[in-house]
Amino acid sequence: MEKICGIDEAGRGPLAGPVTAAAVILPIGFDTGLLADSKSLPTAKRESAAKYIMNNAHWSAGWSWPEEIDTFNIHNATLLAMKRAFCTLDIRADRAVVDGKFTPSISVPCTAVVKGDTSIPAIMAASIIAKVLRDRWMIRYSWIEPEYGFESHKGYPTKMHRAICSEIGLSPIHRKSFKVNPS
């Protein structure tokens, strides 16, 4: 049976923190009924689905950090995170499917599928893992610099986040190449 790896990312749009990618290979018999695009799932269901995926599928994560995002741009940093996730899987995939329009440079045939996170189970699973891991990272980072409120907005450009940045400046995990305060 062909092993298909789904790849997706979370965190392209935030002003702070890493972009996180996940690569997932679902085994035969995996219960896909709990899968959906991570953005459509309430937090508790997303966490529950992530736990099930982590315990019942092959998965790995890749990260690109703010310095890499600023150096390479968000597009290339995203592809780098995807490649890192794919390359650290504990089994070899025969091919990969990626959410979006672009594919990372990896060692197997790879197809980009626009809105794949709404229709392809392996990409849905990768979407969930990437979102959960990134959110957890941002929450934990909020323990280091609680004044930024990362636990609530996860680095996304909310009005509150922009106001905090205007008041106290940027943190070490802010993406310096992103426009934090619109003029």
C-alpha positions as CSV (number, residue, x, y, z in Angstrom):
1,M,0.0,0.0,0.0
2,E,1.3,3.4,-0.9
3,K,2.3,5.6,2.0
4,I,1.0,9.2,1.5
5,C,2.3,12.0,3.6
6,G,0.1,15.0,4.3
7,I,1.9,18.3,5.0
8,D,0.5,21.6,6.2
9,E,1.6,24.6,8.2
10,A,0.3,27.0,10.9
11,G,1.5,30.5,11.6
12,R,2.1,32.2,8.3
13,G,0.1,35.3,9.3
14,P,1.2,36.1,12.8
15,L,3.5,39.0,13.7
16,A,5.4,36.9,16.2
17,G,6.6,33.3,16.7
18,P,7.6,30.5,14.4
19,V,5.9,29.1,11.4
20,T,5.2,25.4,12.2
21,A,4.7,22.6,9.7
22,A,3.6,19.0,10.3
23,A,4.0,15.9,8.2
24,V,1.6,13.0,8.8
25,I,1.2,9.5,7.4
26,L,-2.1,7.9,8.4
27,P,-2.2,4.1,8.9
28,I,-4.7,1.8,7.3
29,G,-7.9,1.9,9.5
30,F,-7.3,5.3,10.9
31,D,-10.5,6.9,12.1
32,T,-10.8,10.0,9.8
33,G,-14.2,11.0,11.3
34,L,-12.5,13.4,13.8
35,L,-10.5,15.2,11.1
36,A,-11.3,18.6,9.6
37,D,-9.4,21.8,8.8
38,S,-7.8,22.8,12.1
39,K,-9.2,26.4,11.8
40,S,-12.7,25.0,11.8
41,L,-12.4,23.0,15.0
42,P,-13.0,24.4,18.4
43,T,-9.9,24.3,20.6
44,A,-11.0,21.3,22.7
45,K,-11.9,19.2,19.6
46,R,-8.6,20.2,17.9
47,E,-6.6,19.1,21.0
48,S,-8.5,15.8,21.2
49,A,-7.9,15.2,17.5
50,A,-4.2,16.0,17.9
51,K,-3.9,13.5,20.7
52,Y,-5.5,10.8,18.7
53,I,-3.3,11.6,15.6
54,M,-0.1,11.7,17.7
55,N,-1.0,8.3,19.3
56,N,-2.1,6.6,16.1
57,A,-0.2,7.9,13.1
58,H,3.3,8.7,12.0
59,W,4.0,12.4,12.4
60,S,6.7,14.9,12.8
61,A,7.0,18.7,13.0
62,G,9.3,21.3,11.5
63,W,9.8,24.8,12.5
64,S,11.1,28.0,11.0
65,W,12.0,30.7,13.5
66,P,11.4,34.5,13.3
67,E,15.1,35.1,12.3
68,E,14.6,32.7,9.4
69,I,11.3,34.3,8.4
70,D,13.0,37.7,8.4
71,T,16.0,36.4,6.4
72,F,14.3,34.1,3.8
73,N,10.7,35.6,3.8
74,I,7.6,33.8,5.1
75,H,7.0,31.8,1.9
76,N,10.5,30.3,1.9
77,A,10.6,29.8,5.6
78,T,7.3,27.9,5.4
79,L,8.7,25.6,2.7
80,L,11.7,25.1,4.9
81,A,9.6,24.2,7.9
82,M,7.6,21.7,5.7
83,K,10.9,20.1,4.5
84,R,12.1,19.8,8.1
85,A,8.9,18.1,9.1
86,F,9.0,15.7,6.2
87,C,12.7,14.8,6.6
88,T,12.2,13.9,10.3
89,L,9.4,11.4,9.8
90,D,10.2,8.0,11.3
91,I,9.1,6.1,8.1
92,R,9.5,6.8,4.4
93,A,6.6,8.1,2.4
94,D,6.0,7.2,-1.2
95,R,4.6,10.6,-2.1
96,A,3.4,13.7,-0.4
97,V,0.4,16.1,-0.7
98,V,0.7,19.6,0.6
99,D,-2.0,22.2,1.4
100,G,-1.7,25.3,-0.8
101,K,-0.1,26.2,-4.1
102,F,3.6,25.4,-3.5
103,T,5.6,22.3,-2.4
104,P,8.8,22.0,-0.5
105,S,11.9,20.4,-2.1
106,I,11.7,16.8,-0.7
107,S,12.8,13.4,-1.9
108,V,9.5,12.0,-3.1
109,P,6.9,13.2,-5.6
110,C,4.9,16.0,-4.1
111,T,1.6,17.7,-5.1
112,A,0.2,21.0,-4.0
113,V,-3.6,20.9,-3.3
114,V,-5.4,24.2,-2.7
115,K,-7.7,23.8,0.2
116,G,-6.3,20.3,0.8
117,D,-6.8,20.9,4.5
118,T,-10.6,20.6,3.9
119,S,-10.6,17.5,1.7
120,I,-7.5,15.2,2.2
121,P,-7.4,13.4,5.5
122,A,-3.6,13.3,5.8
123,I,-3.4,17.1,5.2
124,M,-6.2,17.7,7.7
125,A,-4.2,15.7,10.3
126,A,-1.1,17.7,9.5
127,S,-3.1,20.9,9.8
128,I,-4.3,19.9,13.3
129,I,-0.8,18.9,14.5
130,A,0.8,22.1,13.2
131,K,-1.8,24.4,14.7
132,V,-1.8,22.6,18.1
133,L,2.0,22.5,18.4
134,R,2.3,26.2,17.4
135,D,-0.4,27.3,19.8
136,R,1.2,25.3,22.6
137,W,4.6,26.9,21.8
138,M,3.1,30.4,21.9
139,I,1.3,29.7,25.2
140,R,4.5,28.5,26.8
141,Y,6.5,31.4,25.4
142,S,3.9,33.7,27.1
143,W,5.3,32.4,30.4
144,I,8.6,34.1,29.5
145,E,7.1,37.4,28.4
146,P,3.6,37.6,29.8
147,E,3.2,41.3,29.0
148,Y,2.6,40.5,25.3
149,G,-0.5,38.3,25.9
150,F,0.7,35.6,23.4
151,E,-1.5,33.0,25.2
152,S,-4.6,34.8,24.0
153,H,-3.7,36.0,20.4
154,K,-0.9,33.5,19.6
155,G,1.0,36.3,17.8
156,Y,-1.7,37.1,15.3
157,P,-2.2,40.7,14.4
158,T,-5.1,41.5,16.7
159,K,-5.9,45.0,17.8
160,M,-4.7,44.2,21.3
161,H,-1.4,42.7,20.1
162,R,-0.7,45.7,17.9
163,A,-1.5,48.0,20.8
164,I,0.9,46.2,23.2
165,C,3.6,46.4,20.6
166,S,3.1,50.1,20.2
167,E,3.3,50.6,23.9
168,I,6.2,48.4,24.9
169,G,8.0,47.6,21.6
170,L,8.7,44.2,20.0
171,S,9.8,41.0,21.7
172,P,12.7,38.8,20.6
173,I,10.2,36.5,18.8
174,H,8.6,39.3,16.7
175,R,9.1,39.1,13.0
176,K,11.0,42.3,12.2
177,S,10.1,42.1,8.5
178,F,6.4,42.2,9.2
179,K,4.5,45.5,9.6
180,V,3.4,45.4,13.2
181,N,1.7,48.8,13.4
182,P,-0.1,49.9,10.2
183,S,0.4,53.6,9.5
